[in-house]
């Protein structure tokens, strides 16, 4: 049985701030009716997009990173629900499913000492359990013909999402484009946030992979060698070439990645690490601006045969140990940019 917390209509309405004369997304967005099989209902519901949360940061900590990515889901959903439902983006196009149940695994992860290699190994075994839960839910969403929009958690979740899309849609490998300073192609020495794409690639779930905005100084030699040796399947455009040396324009670099990923179902990935000064597990003072990433998402949605959107690594609780609401608002913008772009592509 999939471990998922399904959100009721009452839950969504309670999180929506009502205002006379206005209609918010939360008032028109779809949910699973009570006493209904959500697996069955997804197949008949008219909404094209299914929003899902993954409140965990085990994969980040298992990769020697800072925790906090579990907290991105709640503020992101709250901001999404309180955006206007209007001619540009209507709630009828979106179904909010809920979040994957991970409290038990998070409790185990919180008891570990991440300075000990033995506990790092235990954390990586917990990530493998997260993989199973995420993959099972994504498989059901994809089998219903929907496009999942996944928010929260570390980038370790890319692997079970890619696996679930393949299984649910009956595909034999998909393409993925990733806006990320890191390739996340670290060696497969147990599961964590730094090797999800290599696991997916090695197991045949990932056919072609393009990284947009890769930081040259924060990727290991073996990963870069892999891209060099497999140019037909792996491609990147570096942040340094685009923004520092200005050897290639933003649009041309993005076009190169988009062209590389065309011709098959394609997942769209965003690591919020790519944005300057956003609270994340690996916060950067030198990154893209929010508008750069919003443009990236829009072009991906309008030009590719998209099969999912995954927004990872946001850790708003890192900001002065309090919740940074700007992160949630940015994620909500990205979600609606994606929905608008895919709608335009379908037309």
N, C-alpha and C positions, 0 to 999 in steps of 0.2 A: 504494500500500500504506500503510495507516495507521501512523503512527510512534508505537508504544506498547510499553512494557515490561510484558509480562504476568507477573504474580506466580504462581509455582508453589505447590503445596501445601506443599512443603518450606520455601519462603521464609516463608510465613505461620506455620507451626509453629515455625520457628526464632526468630521474633519474639514468640512467645507464651510467657509464664512459667507453666509448669505447676505445679500444686499438688494434692497428694493430697486426694481428696474433693470437688474443685471442678471445674467445667467452664467454661472461658473461651470467649468468642465466637470467638477464633482457632482453637479446637479443633473448632468446629461450622460455621464460616463456609464458604461455597462458594468454590471457585476454578475456573479453567479447567484441565481435565486436560491433561497433556503430550501433544504430537503430535496436538492437536485444533485445528480452526479455531475461534477464539474467537467469530467472527461467527456461525457456525452453532450453536455450543454455547449461546450466550446465548438463542437462540430456544426451546430445549428445557429449559433449567434452570428449576427451580421457584422460585428466589429472585426476589422482586419488586424488590429494591433493588440497584443496582450502584454500588459505591464506586470513585471514580476520583480520582487526584491530578494536579495541574498545578503542578509545581515551577518557577515562573518569577516574576520581578519586573520584567521588561522594560517592561511597560505602566505600572507605577508610576513607574519612572525616566523614561519618556518623557513623563510628566505632571508632571515636575519634583519628584517625590516621593522619599522615601528607600527604598532597596532593602531586601530581607529577606523579602519575601512568598514567595520560593521555598522557605523552610524550614518552613512550617507543615504540609506534608503528612506528613512522616515521624513526628514526635511524635504527631500526631493519629491516625494509623493505629495506632501502637504502643499508645496508650491505649485505642483502640477494641477492638483484639484482646484486651486484657487485662481487659476488663470481663466480668462474669459472664454466662454464657448460662443463662437461667432462664425462669420462667413469664412474666415481663414482656417480655423481648426475647431471642429465640433466634437463634443464628447461622445457622440454616437459612433465615432470611428475607433474608439478605444475601449478595451475591457481591462479593468484592474482585477487581477487574479488574487494577489496576496503575496506572502513571502514564504520561502522555504524554511522549515523548522530546523534550527541548528543550535538551539539553546543547550542541549545536552553535550554536543561536541565543543561548543564554546566554553562550557564550564570545565571540561577536561583540559582544554587548551590554556585556560586561565590559571590552572594549577601547576603549569610547567615552568621550569627555569630555563629561559632561552639562552643562557650563557653556557649551558651544558650541552654537549653534542648528543648525549643520550636522549635528552629531552627534545632536542631538535628532530631527532629521528622519530620520536613518538608523535610530534606535531605533524610530521610528514605522513604518518599513517592515518592521522585524523583527516588530513586533506584528502586522502584517497576515499574516505567515507563521505566527505563533502561532494566529491566527484560523483559518487553513485547517486546521491540524492538530487543533485542538480541535473544530471544527465537524464534521470527518469522523468522529471517534470518537463524538461525541454523536449524530450521525445514525444510526449503526449501533445504538447502545444503544436509542434511541427506536424504531427500526424493529423491534426485538425485543420491544417492549411492556414494557420495563423503566422504572423510575424512577431516573435517575442521581442520585447524591449526589456532588457535586464539591467537593474541598477543595484550597485553595492557590492561589497566584497572585494577580495584581491583579484589580480589578473590570473590567478590559478584557475578561476572559473571559466576561462576561455576554452580550456580543454574539454570539460564535460558539456559545455554548450555546443561546441563544434561536433562532438560525438553524438549528442542528442539530436541535433538538426539532421545529421546523416541518417540516423536510425529512423527517426520519425517521418522524414520526407522520402525515405527509400533511396537515398543518394549514395554514390560511391566516391565521395570526396568533394569538398567545396573549396571556393576561394575565400580568402579573408584579407581585408585591408585594415591596418592598425595605425592609428595616430599615437605615437609612443616614443619617448626618448630611448627606450630599451627594446631589443628584439624579443626578449623573453624566450631565448633559445639556449638557456644554460643546460649543462649536462643533466641527464635523467638519473639523478641520484636521490630518488624519492621525490614525491610531489610537493611543489610549492609555487609561489607566484611568479617565479622567474623561469619556468620551463614548460608552461602549458602548451605553447605553440610547437615546441619540439616533440612533445608527446603526441600531439595531434598529427603532426607531419610524419613521424616515425610509424604511426599506426595506420596511415593511409586515409585519415579523415580530412586532412588538409592537403589539397592539391597544389594550390598556388598561394603565396603569402607575400604581401607587400607592406613595408613599414614606411610610414610618412613622418618625416621629422626626427629621424634617429639621431641621437647625440653621439658623436664620434668618440668622446672620451669616457663614455659610460657603457661600453659594450665589450665583452670579453673577446679575446683573439679567436678562440675556437668557433664562436658564433659567427663572427665576420668571415672566417674561412669557409664556413658552411654556405654562406650566401655566395661567395666567390666560386665555389665548386658546383653549385646548383642554380645557375643563373636562369634556367628555364622555369624553375619553380619558385625561386626566392629573389626578392628585389627590395632595395631600400633607396630612399632619398634622404640625405642628411640635413639636419637643422643647420649645420655649419655651412653647407653649400648654399642653402637658401637665404639664411638671415645674416650670417657673419661674412662670408666671402662674396655673397651675392653673385655666384657663378651660374645660378639658375633661378628663374622667377618662382614665386610661390605657386602660381597657377600652372606653369609648365611642369614643375615637380609633381604636383598633385595629378595633373593629366597623365603623366607617365605611370603613376601608381594605378589610376583608374583604368587606363588602357590595359595594363598588365593583368588586372583582375576581371576583365570582361570575359564573357563567353560561358559563364557558369553561375550557379547560385553563389552569392557572396555575402559573407558576414561583415558587419561594420563594427570595428572595435575602437574605443577611445580610452586611453589611460589618462586620467586627469593630471598625472605627473607631467604631461606635455605642456600644461598651461602655467605661465609664470605666477608664482606666489599663491597658488591655490592650495589649501590645506590637504595634503596627501601623505602617503607613507614615505615618499621620496621627494619632498618639496624642492622646487628649483627656483633660483633667482633669475635664471636665464631660460625662458621658454616662450611659447607662443602666447599671443593675446587671446582672450575668449572669442573675439570675433573671427580669428583665424580658424579656430576649431569649429565654430558654428558654420563657417563657410565649407569646411571639410565635410561635415555631416550632411549639409544640404546637397553638395555635389555628389557625394556617395549615394544618397537616397534617390536623387533624380536621374542618375546615369547608370547605376548598376542594378543587377537583378538581385536585390537584397533579400536575405533570408532571416536576418536578425540584427539588432543593435545591442551592444554591450558597453556600458559605461562603468569603468572600474577604478578602484584605488582612492576614491574620494574619502577623506578622513576629517570631517569638519570638527571633530572633538579635539583635534591637535591644536587648534587655535586658542591659545591661552587657557587650555583645559575646559573651554566652554564651547558650545555649539556655534559654528560659523554659518549663519543662515544663507550667506551669499553662495555657498557651494550648492545648496539645494536649489536655489533659484536658477543658477547656471545649468544644472542638470535638467531642470524643467524646460528651460529654453531649448536645450539640445534635443530633448524628446519631441517637442512640438516642431522644431526645424525638420527633424527626420520624418515625422508624419506628413507634413506639408509637402516635402520633397518626394516621398514615395507616391503620394496621391497624384502629383504632377506627372510623375514617370508613368503611372498606370494609364493616365489619360492619353 
